[in-house]
Amino acid sequence: MSLISKLFKKKAVDSLFNELSNAISQSQKPEDKPEQPQQPTQMSGGMMMGATVPHYEAPECEETIPGNSWGPTMPKEPNLFNYNGNWFDYFNEIFRGEFTDFRIVSDRKEKTATFLFYRGEQLALAVEILHQASAAQKLRRDCRANGVPYLRYYHDHEGWWNTRSYVVERTRAALGL
C-alpha cells in the first residue's frame, strides 16, 4: 500500500470519527446530558489530585460517639484535651500506670516523644508521639526492619482526642495483650 493510499484511509477514518462525534453531540440537548463530576485521581500517599477538601462543620447536635477517639466534639471520657497537664504527662501517666509489667524508657523533645516498652531486655514496642506536621519516619522504618511493633500518636491534631480507653486498647493490642 502506498503512502498516499494510507493517508487517504486515515483521513477517511478521521473524518468518519468527527462526523460521528458531531452527530452524537448535536442529538443530545443540554438538559439531556448527564452531569459528570470530575473524578479525582488517586496519588501515592492517599492524596487525591483534583479533589478539594471541604471544610467540615458538625451540626450542633452531632457528638463524638463514646468509645471513639475522633470526631467533631470532645468526648466526655478522659482524653488528651481535658487532661489537667501537658501532652507528654498524659501519655506518660497512661503508659506507666497501665503497663506496669514493662520497663518503659521515654525521651522527650520539644514537640515529640518516644516511649520504648521493654519486656526484660527485649524491646516489645516503640511508641512515638508527634505533632501533626511531623514527617518523621526513621523510628518507624527501624522498627519495621527489626520486627518491632510500632505505634504513633499525634498530640495536636484537631478532632483526634486520644481518649484514655483508645490509647490503652491500641497499646495493649500492639503489645499482644
GUBA-537510 format. One record per atom (N, C-alpha, C): y, z, x; residue in three letters. Coordinates in steps of 0.001 Angstrom, whole numbers, padded with zeros to 6 digits, always signed. Atoms other than C-alpha are relative to their C-alpha. Example, Ala and Ser with C-alpha at 12.3 -4.5 7.8 and 13.67 -1.06 7.14 Angstrom:
BEGIN
-001190+000000+000890ALA;-004500+007800+012300ALA;+001200+000000+000900ALA;-001190-000060-000820SER;-001060+007140+013670SER;+001090+000730-000770SER;
# end
This chain:
BEGIN
-001164+000000+000841MET;+000000+000000+000000MET;+001234+000000+000891MET;-001206+000108-000819SER;+003357-000941+001401SER;+000957+001151-000316SER;-001008-001047+000154LEU;+006236+001431+001842LEU;+000851-000242-001241LEU;-000829+000338+001150ILE;+008245-000374-000834ILE;-000732+000337-001298ILE;+000728-000307+001235SER;+005474-000039-003445SER;-000143+001510-000197SER;+000061-001465+000106LYS;+005118+003683-002646LYS;+001326+000549-000514LYS;-001318-000430+000402LEU;+008860+004108-003035LEU;+000233-000254-001486LEU;-000169+000314+001422PHE;+008848+002351-006421PHE;-000827+000934-000875PHE;+000844-000916+000779LYS;+005934+004535-007640LYS;+000638+001392-000044LYS;-000639-001307-000029LYS;+007742+007693-006507LYS;+001216+000007-000919LYS;-001163+000074+000871LYS;+010923+006552-008274LYS;-000421+000001-001459LYS;+000482+000046+001379ALA;+008932+005836-011406ALA;-000441+001384-000468ALA;+000464-001349+000349VAL;+007313+009285-011363VAL;+001192+000922-000167VAL;-001196-000841+000096ASP;+010668+010978-010698ASP;+000765-000298-001277ASP;-000725+000403+001205SER;+012284+009001-013495SER;-000694+000519-001249SER;+000768-000485+001150LEU;+009500+009887-015925LEU;+000162+001512-000148LEU;-000159-001453+000038PHE;+009764+013588-014993PHE;+001383+000377-000528PHE;-001362-000281+000454ASN;+013549+013555-015502ASN;+000156-000272-001489ASN;-000081+000330+001426GLU;+013222+011865-018885GLU;-000696+001062-000836GLU;+000754-001026+000719LEU;+010605+014384-019981LEU;+000792+001307-000053LEU;-000794-001229-000042SER;+012777+017317-018877SER;+001182-000072-000940SER;-001147+000179+000887ASN;+015797+015938-020692ASN;-000419+000048-001463ASN;+000465+000025+001383ALA;+013804+015333-023860ALA;-000341+001402-000481ALA;+000370-001370+000380ILE;+012459+018876-023870ILE;+001247+000852-000195ILE;-001189-000838+000118SER;+015845+020487-023258SER;+000868-000398-001185SER;-000792+000444+001145GLN;+017523+018362-025947GLN;-000680+000335-001320GLN;+000695-000299+001251SER;+014826+019112-028509SER;+000155+001460-000411SER;-000197-001413+000322GLN;+015483+022840-028281GLN;+001476+000262-000213GLN;-001379-000420+000251LYS;+018653+024138-029860LYS;+000226+001303+000757LYS;-000251-001236-000748PRO;+020356+027004-028024PRO;-000597+001240-000649PRO;+000553-001189+000648GLU;+019221+029505-030680GLU;-001520+000029+000024GLU;+001454+000043-000068ASP;+015625+028337-030290ASP;-000531+000433+001360ASP;+000458-000337-001343LYS;+015477+029049-026582LYS;-000184+001508+000111LYS;+000190-001440-000188PRO;+013923+032419-025894PRO;+000743+000442+001256PRO;-000684-000537-001167GLU;+015990+034561-023599GLU;-001031+000595+000930GLU;+000939-000507-000986GLN;+014089+035254-020450GLN;+000777+000746+001058GLN;-000722-000775-001011PRO;+015435+038081-018365PRO;-000531-000350+001386PRO;+000421+000255-001361GLN;+015369+037550-014646GLN;-000954+001104+000419GLN;+000991-000966-000431GLN;+012262+039221-013327GLN;+000291+000409+001434GLN;-000210-000415-001375PRO;+012890+041345-010253PRO;-001252-000284+000818PRO;+001144+000249-000856THR;+010652+040566-007313THR;-000262+001232+000836THR;+000404-001195-000732GLN;+008720+043321-005556GLN;+000199-000213+001485GLN;-000158+000033-001441MET;+009705+044034-001984MET;-000814+001135+000580MET;+000752-001084-000626SER;+007948+046232+000523SER;+000737+001311-000185SER;-000580-001325+000153GLY;+008514+049941+000116GLY;+000350+000351-001429GLY;-000222-000317+001396GLY;+008668+049772-003675GLY;+001361-000397-000530GLY;-001321+000406+000457MET;+012217+048394-003818MET;-000137-001293-000793MET;+000023+001201+000816MET;+012905+045735-006402MET;+001224-000835+000327MET;-001110+000899-000284MET;+015007+042750-005375MET;+000469-000596-001309MET;-000523+000571+001234GLY;+017279+041544-008153GLY;+000035+001010-001135GLY;+000013-001014+001057ALA;+016861+044771-010106ALA;+001178+000939+000206ALA;-001041-001005-000095THR;+019667+047139-010886THR;-000578+001309-000491THR;+000483-001315+000392VAL;+019043+050821-011179VAL;+001020+000591-000948VAL;-000971-000539+000945PRO;+020685+052056-014368PRO;+000186+001491+000212PRO;-000258-001432-000072HIS;+022322+055450-014347HIS;-000620+000644-001234HIS;+000702-000641+001104TYR;+020153+057718-016460TYR;+000752+001243-000420TYR;-000590-001214+000549GLU;+021843+060228-018688GLU;-000932+000518-001081GLU;+000940-000570+000949ALA;+019474+062500-020517ALA;+000707+000403-001282ALA;-000576-000494+001247PRO;+020104+063160-024177PRO;+000105+001514+000052PRO;-000223-001447-000044GLU;+021362+066682-024834GLU;-001259+000796-000322GLU;+001171-000760+000421CYS;+018078+067695-026438CYS;-001181-000156+000967CYS;+001118+000235-000901GLU;+015872+066384-023610GLU;-000068+001100+001043GLU;+000199-001048-000988GLU;+014417+069074-021396GLU;-001136-000379+000925GLU;+001107+000187-000916THR;+012176+069094-018389THR;-001221+000698-000589THR;+001235-000534+000574ILE;+008610+069647-019550ILE;-000490+001153+000875ILE;+000510-001119-000799PRO;+007293+073069-018488PRO;-001228-000437+000815PRO;+001093+000376-000878GLY;+004938+072671-015539GLY;+000341-001219+000852GLY;-000450+001120-000821ASN;+006715+069553-014285ASN;+001044+000499+000979ASN;-000979-000412-000992SER;+008795+069825-011167SER;+001127-001015+000118SER;-001078+000979-000011TRP;+011141+066964-012013TRP;+000416-000267-001428TRP;-000511+000292+001330GLY;+013281+065989-014935GLY;+001500+000228-000058GLY;-001459-000032+000117PRO;+016822+065968-016255PRO;+000629+001392-000076PRO;-000572-001345+000117THR;+017258+069693-016875THR;-000813+000996+000814THR;+000683-001008-000798MET;+016422+072725-014800MET;-001024+000748-000851MET;+001005-000759+000757PRO;+013144+074286-015941PRO;+000303+001495+000039PRO;-000240-001444+000097LYS;+013136+077928-016978LYS;-000834+000784+001002LYS;+000842-000698-000968GLU;+010419+078782-014469GLU;+000672+000035+001384GLU;-000618-000105-001329PRO;+011261+079827-010878PRO;-000057-001339+000739PRO;-000062+001258-000738ASN;+012399+076852-008793ASN;+001026+000117+001113ASN;-000878+000015-001158LEU;+014357+075917-005712LEU;+001468+000213-000355LEU;-001420-000033+000346PHE;+017665+075686-007578PHE;+000432+001248-000767PHE;-000405-001269+000591ASN;+017556+079010-009399ASN;-000436+001186+000880ASN;+000401-001009-000975TYR;+016258+080907-006349TYR;+001246+000651+000593TYR;-001134-000734-000562ASN;+018592+083597-005012ASN;-000114-000013+001526ASN;+000075+000178-001446GLY;+018698+082269-001468GLY;+000063-001476+000336GLY;-000067+001405-000411ASN;+018616+079070+000554ASN;-001368-000680-000086ASN;+001224+000796+000157TRP;+016027+076301+000516TRP;-001080+000413+000985TRP;+001005-000413-000983PHE;+014298+077456+003719PHE;-000674+001298-000429PHE;+000551-001285+000433ASP;+013881+081012+002446ASP;-000924-000170-001206ASP;+000815+000254+001192TYR;+012496+079674-000849TYR;-001409-000451+000393TYR;+001315+000496-000402PHE;+009682+077691+000773PHE;-000732+001005+000883PHE;+000595-000996-000879ASN;+009081+080352+003419ASN;-000637+001133-000810ASN;+000526-001075+000850GLU;+008627+083031+000745GLU;-001260-000435-000741GLU;+001184+000494+000719ILE;+006188+080904-001253ILE;-001180-000121+000952ILE;+001113+000246-000913PHE;+004080+079852+001733PHE;-000569+001292+000568PHE;+000491-001245-000614ARG;+003866+083285+003337ARG;-000536+000987-001044ARG;+000489-000886+001053GLY;+003332+085073+000017GLY;-001291-000480-000652GLY;+001156+000566+000699GLU;+000710+082725-001446GLU;-001168-000365+000908GLU;+001036+000509-000902PHE;-001222+081616+001630PHE;-000208+000954+001169PHE;+000136-001069-000992THR;-001924+084876+003434THR;-001217-000175+000908THR;+001179+000245-000840ASP;-005253+083589+004806ASP;+000303-000946+001154ASP;-000380+000959-001034PHE;-003363+081175+007046PHE;+001085+000597+000883PHE;-001101-000307-000909ARG;-001224+081705+010096ARG;+000981-001147-000152ARG;-000998+001031+000261ILE;+001997+079852+009368ILE;+001074+000075+001076ILE;-001033+000119-001024VAL;+004305+078683+012122VAL;+001081-000911-000566VAL;-001087+000810+000559SER;+007708+077454+010992SER;+001045-000300+001060SER;-001102+000406-000867ASP;+010531+075629+012700ASP;+001085-000561-000898ASP;-001112+000428+000856ARG;+013908+075233+011053ARG;+001103-000617+000826ARG;-001189+000633-000566LYS;+016695+072875+011946LYS;+001062+000018-001085LYS;-001104-000055+000970GLU;+019977+072276+010093GLU;-000413-000457-001394GLU;+000345+000559+001318LYS;+018622+070090+007281LYS;-001489-000207-000206LYS;+001444+000206+000105THR;+014867+070078+007931THR;-000748+001239+000465THR;+000872-001077-000476ALA;+011993+072443+008500ALA;-001441-000499-000022ALA;+001443+000266+000035THR;+008291+072264+009295THR;-000719+001336-000123THR;+000891-001142+000141PHE;+005576+074701+008304PHE;-001394-000495+000370PHE;+001344+000374-000425LEU;+002261+074423+010140LEU;-000954+001113-000403LEU;+000988-000954+000505PHE;-000694+076152+008456PHE;-001236-000076+000895PHE;+001175-000058-000865TYR;-003460+077271+010823TYR;-001072+000853-000636TYR;+001186-000766+000380ARG;-006938+078415+009889ARG;-000700+000287+001323ARG;+000455-000290-001369GLY;-007925+080224+013083GLY;+000893-000771+000961GLY;-000769+000828-000935GLU;-006873+077854+015873GLU;+000142-001439-000494GLU;+000011+001360+000556GLN;-007368+074761+013689GLN;+001209-000247-000906GLN;-001114+000380+000867LEU;-004285+073075+012205LEU;-000575-000533-001312LEU;+000554+000359+001308ALA;-005084+072843+008481ALA;+000956-000836-000839ALA;-000982+000716+000809LEU;-001835+071430+007059LEU;+001360+000031+000684LEU;-001390+000067-000452ALA;+001602+070265+008118ALA;+000866-000296-001218ALA;-000935+000194+001116VAL;+004431+070593+005600VAL;+001379-000234+000602VAL;-001346+000310-000455GLU;+007800+069019+006166GLU;+000943+000136-001183GLU;-001044-000141+001012ILE;+010888+069999+004170ILE;+001192-000804+000526ILE;-001037+000921-000462LEU;+013522+067270+004400LEU;+001134-000116-000998LEU;-001084+000359+000916HIS;+016854+066259+002936HIS;-000263-001422-000483HIS;+000355+001254+000662GLN;+016762+063241+000642GLN;+000361-001249+000802GLN;-000388+001179-000776ALA;+018455+060878+003124ALA;-000833-000154+001271ALA;+000790+000042-001223SER;+015913+061591+005860SER;-000996-001162-000033SER;+000974+001080-000140ALA;+013803+058721+007111ALA;-001051+000374+001045ALA;+000941-000463-001022ALA;+011667+060829+009452ALA;-001428-000401-000354ALA;+001383+000426+000213GLN;+008138+059508+009871GLN;-000953+000498+001089GLN;+000839-000341-001141LYS;+006862+060879+013200LYS;-001094+001001-000339LYS;+001006-001008+000321LEU;+005117+064014+011938LEU;-001041-000569-000953LEU;+000921+000623+000954ARG;+003590+062064+009047ARG;-000995-000915+000742ARG;+000876+000917-000760ARG;+002222+059401+011451ARG;-000955+000776+000898ARG;+000845-000801-000888ASP;+000930+062004+013911ASP;-001120+000682-000784ASP;+001024-000652+000831CYS;-000880+063869+011130CYS;-001057-001004-000439CYS;+000946+001040+000446ARG;-002441+060672+009798ARG;-000927-000400+001148ARG;+000786+000416-001163ALA;-003593+059676+013301ALA;-001034+001059+000395ALA;+000897-001091-000395ASN;-005222+063109+013815ASN;-000800+000580-001155ASN;+000781-000467+001144GLY;-006702+063556+010348GLY;+000446+001338-000553GLY;-000535-001268+000496VAL;-004452+066497+009454VAL;+000735-000260-001313VAL;-000740+000164+001262PRO;-003277+066831+005834PRO;+001492+000233+000208PRO;-001453-000038-000143TYR;+000462+066360+005442TYR;+000641+000017-001379TYR;-000800-000029+001224LEU;+002935+067232+002677LEU;+001466-000096+000363LEU;-001447+000106-000173ARG;+006604+066503+002267ARG;+000659+000474-001287ARG;-000839-000422+001115TYR;+009115+068235+000005TYR;+001444-000311+000376TYR;-001431+000204-000229TYR;+012792+067378-000393TYR;+000751+001177-000615TYR;-000703-001194+000468HIS;+015215+070284-000754HIS;+001310-000296-000716HIS;-001304+000284+000603ASP;+018244+068455-002129ASP;+000007-001246-000879ASP;+000066+001200+000838HIS;+017046+065656-004396HIS;+000233+000382-001463HIS;-000376-000322+001376GLU;+018684+065767-007838GLU;-001172-000252-000958GLU;+001055+000130+000999GLY;+016166+066360-010629GLY;-001395+000348+000514GLY;+001285-000436-000557TRP;+013334+067397-008268TRP;+000129+001493+000256TRP;-000256-001436+000028TRP;+013181+071107-008966TRP;-000864+000809+000952TRP;+000930-000745-000855ASN;+010263+072119-006709ASN;-000300+001365-000600ASN;+000357-001260+000644THR;+009095+074723-009177THR;-001042+000715+000848THR;+000936-000796-000795ARG;+007121+077536-007636ARG;-001438-000429-000280ARG;+001375+000380+000341SER;+003958+076555-009526SER;-000363-001363+000595SER;+000232+001330-000568TYR;+004303+072936-008356TYR;-000253+000082+001506TYR;+000144-000131-001449VAL;+004749+073895-004702VAL;-001335+000676+000337VAL;+001259-000715-000259VAL;+001809+076340-004837VAL;-001198-000906-000282VAL;+001143+000856+000367GLU;-000554+073923-006638GLU;-000164-001165+000965GLU;+000073+001164-000895ARG;+000303+070963-004439ARG;-000454+000417+001403ARG;+000381-000490-001327THR;-000037+073000-001251THR;-001466+000439-000004THR;+001422-000394+000104ARG;-003373+074515-002407ARG;-000898-001227+000053ARG;+000801+001215+000032ALA;-004700+071033-003129ALA;-000091-000641+001387ALA;-000003+000591-001346ALA;-003669+069783+000325ALA;-000855+000814+000969ALA;+000831-000867-000843LEU;-005443+072766+001892LEU;-001465-000009-000440LEU;+001370+000060+000508GLY;-008570+072041-000152GLY;-000444+001291-000659GLY;+000332-001289+000650LEU;-008414+075368-002032LEU;-000174-000172-001492LEU;
# end
